[in-house]
Amino acid sequence: MNQQRIEYIDIAKGIGILLVYIGHCEIGEGDFSHITHWIYSFHVPLFFFISGLLFSNKHVSAATFYRNKFASLIVPYIIFSIVNYVLLKLCHFDATLSFITNGWGTNPLWFIPILFLINAAHFHIIWGEWWLKLLVIFSMMLLMIWKANTNGWLPYSVSEIPWFYMCFLSGNMMKEIIKKVEACRYAWTWGTIGLIMLTILLFIVVVPYNANYLHTD
């Protein structure tokens, strides 16, 4: 079955990919430091927001859900992990099999297991039994409290789940709103307003409380 592409989502993902690339080019030195900080303030959350936007709220069985997500996320993760490990070894970079137990840390592959777990958590919050909903929410709250107090790191970056789930949830909750804006006669106007509001949010709310932006002697 042919599925029509949603152009503005493809554009958003394309912009996000370019920003990730630019952010990793180490141009953020001296007078350009704020560029990298600005990019890092939203480039990864953008992808989780889009993932939430694309999450299907159609009810399917848990077996079907996990089979689809495993095929689309975990299988590519395993393949790329093996390829990545082999290439690092061939190029004489430091690479150990610890990625099997700890994940890839800050390697670009880190986000795939997190995306899988966030999708699973959201699925059970929506469709799970009441006790499973409470278990997932309670576990995420405990993880959020632990992260806020320790700023620690857990294997497979599990410690980052609460923050990125908020980004994912925001996208999922705004799905219907965005559909209505898309159908509106002045869609581009509202989109521009939304972009301006996002910029204000980043530079007035996020930036002052982000340690990366604080000037130190």
C-alpha positions in Angstrom: 0.0 0.0 0.0 1.4 3.4 -1.0 1.6 5.9 1.8 1.8 9.6 1.1 4.7 11.4 2.6 4.0 14.3 5.0 6.3 17.0 3.6 6.6 19.2 6.7 7.7 16.2 8.8 10.3 15.2 6.3 11.5 18.8 6.2 11.7 18.9 10.0 13.7 15.6 10.1 16.0 16.9 7.4 16.6 20.1 9.3 17.2 18.1 12.5 19.7 15.8 10.7 21.6 18.9 9.4 21.7 20.4 12.9 23.0 17.2 14.4 25.8 17.2 11.8 26.6 20.9 12.4 26.6 20.4 16.1 29.2 17.6 15.8 31.5 19.6 13.6 33.0 21.4 16.7 32.3 24.8 15.3 31.2 26.0 18.7 34.4 27.6 19.8 35.0 31.2 20.8 32.4 33.6 19.3 30.5 30.6 17.8 30.0 28.7 21.1 26.4 29.8 21.4 25.6 28.3 18.1 26.5 24.8 19.3 24.7 25.3 22.6 21.6 26.5 20.8 21.6 23.5 18.5 22.1 21.1 21.4 19.2 22.6 23.3 16.7 21.1 21.0 18.1 19.0 18.1 17.7 15.6 19.8 14.4 16.5 21.6 13.1 17.4 18.1 13.5 13.8 16.9 11.6 12.5 20.0 8.9 15.1 19.4 8.5 13.9 15.8 8.5 10.3 17.0 5.6 11.1 19.3 3.8 12.9 16.5 4.1 9.8 14.4 3.1 7.4 17.1 -0.1 5.6 16.1 -2.8 5.7 18.7 -4.6 2.8 17.0 -5.0 -0.1 19.3 -3.0 -3.2 18.5 -2.0 -6.2 20.5 1.1 -6.1 22.6 2.6 -8.9 20.5 2.0 -6.9 17.3 3.4 -3.7 18.8 6.6 -5.3 20.0 7.1 -7.3 16.8 6.9 -4.1 14.8 9.1 -2.0 17.1 11.6 -4.8 17.4 11.9 -5.1 13.6 12.1 -1.3 13.0 14.4 -0.3 16.0 16.1 -3.2 17.7 17.1 -5.2 14.6 18.8 -2.2 12.9 20.4 -1.3 16.3 22.0 -4.7 16.6 23.2 -4.7 13.0 24.7 -1.2 13.2 26.2 -2.1 16.6 28.1 -5.0 15.1 29.2 -3.0 12.0 30.2 -0.1 14.2 32.2 -2.4 16.5 34.0 -4.1 13.6 34.9 -0.8 11.9 36.2 0.7 15.2 38.4 -2.4 15.6 39.6 -2.3 12.0 40.5 1.4 12.4 42.3 0.8 15.7 39.9 2.8 17.8 39.2 1.9 21.4 36.1 -0.4 21.2 35.1 -3.0 23.7 32.2 -5.4 23.9 30.8 -3.4 26.9 28.2 -1.9 24.5 26.4 -5.2 24.9 25.7 -4.5 28.6 26.0 -0.7 28.7 24.9 0.5 25.3 26.9 3.0 23.3 27.0 5.9 25.8 27.4 9.1 23.8 27.8 7.3 20.5 25.0 8.2 18.0 23.5 4.8 18.4 22.5 5.5 22.0 19.1 7.0 21.2 17.7 3.9 19.5 17.1 1.7 22.6 15.7 4.8 24.4 13.3 5.4 21.6 12.2 1.7 21.8 11.7 1.9 25.6 9.8 5.2 25.3 7.5 3.8 22.7 6.9 0.7 24.9 6.2 2.9 28.0 3.8 5.0 26.0 2.0 2.0 24.6 1.4 0.6 28.1 0.3 3.9 29.5 -2.3 4.1 26.8 -3.4 0.5 26.4 -2.0 -1.4 29.4 -3.9 -2.7 32.4 -4.4 -0.2 35.2 -1.7 -1.7 37.3 0.8 -1.6 34.4 -0.1 2.0 33.7 0.7 2.8 37.3 3.9 0.8 37.3 5.2 2.6 34.2 4.3 6.0 35.5 5.7 5.3 39.0 8.9 3.9 37.6 9.4 7.0 35.4 8.7 9.3 38.3 11.3 7.6 40.4 13.8 7.7 37.6 13.1 11.4 37.1 13.7 12.1 40.8 16.9 10.1 40.8 18.2 11.9 37.7 17.3 15.3 39.1 19.2 14.7 42.3 22.2 12.8 41.0 22.5 13.7 37.3 23.8 10.2 37.0 23.9 7.9 34.1 22.5 4.4 33.7 23.3 1.7 31.2 21.7 2.2 27.8 21.1 5.8 28.8 17.9 4.7 30.6 18.5 7.6 32.9 17.5 10.0 30.1 14.0 8.4 29.6 11.9 10.8 31.7 13.2 14.0 29.8 12.9 12.5 26.3 9.5 11.0 27.1 8.2 14.5 27.8 9.4 15.5 24.3 7.8 12.4 22.9 4.6 12.9 24.8 4.4 16.6 23.7 4.5 15.5 20.0 1.9 12.9 20.6 -0.4 15.3 22.4 -0.1 17.9 19.7 -0.9 15.5 16.8 -4.5 16.6 16.5 -3.7 20.3 17.0 -1.1 20.1 14.2 -3.6 18.4 11.9 -6.1 21.2 12.5 -3.4 23.8 11.9 -2.3 22.0 8.7 -5.9 22.2 7.4 -6.2 25.8 8.3 -6.1 28.4 5.6 -3.3 30.3 7.4 -1.3 27.2 8.3 2.1 28.8 7.5 1.2 31.9 9.6 0.4 29.7 12.6 3.6 27.7 11.9 5.7 30.8 11.9 4.1 32.0 15.2 4.8 28.6 16.7 8.5 28.8 15.6 8.8 32.3 17.1 7.3 31.0 20.4 9.7 28.1 20.4 12.6 30.4 19.9 11.4 32.6 22.8 11.0 29.6 25.0 14.5 28.4 24.2 16.3 31.7 24.8 14.2 33.1 27.6 13.2 30.0 29.6 15.7 27.2 28.7 18.9 29.1 28.1 19.1 31.0 31.5 18.8 27.7 33.4 21.1 25.6 31.2 24.5 25.3 32.8 26.1 25.3 29.3 25.1 28.9 28.9 26.3 30.2 32.2 29.4 32.3 32.0 32.1 31.2 34.5 35.4 32.9 35.3 
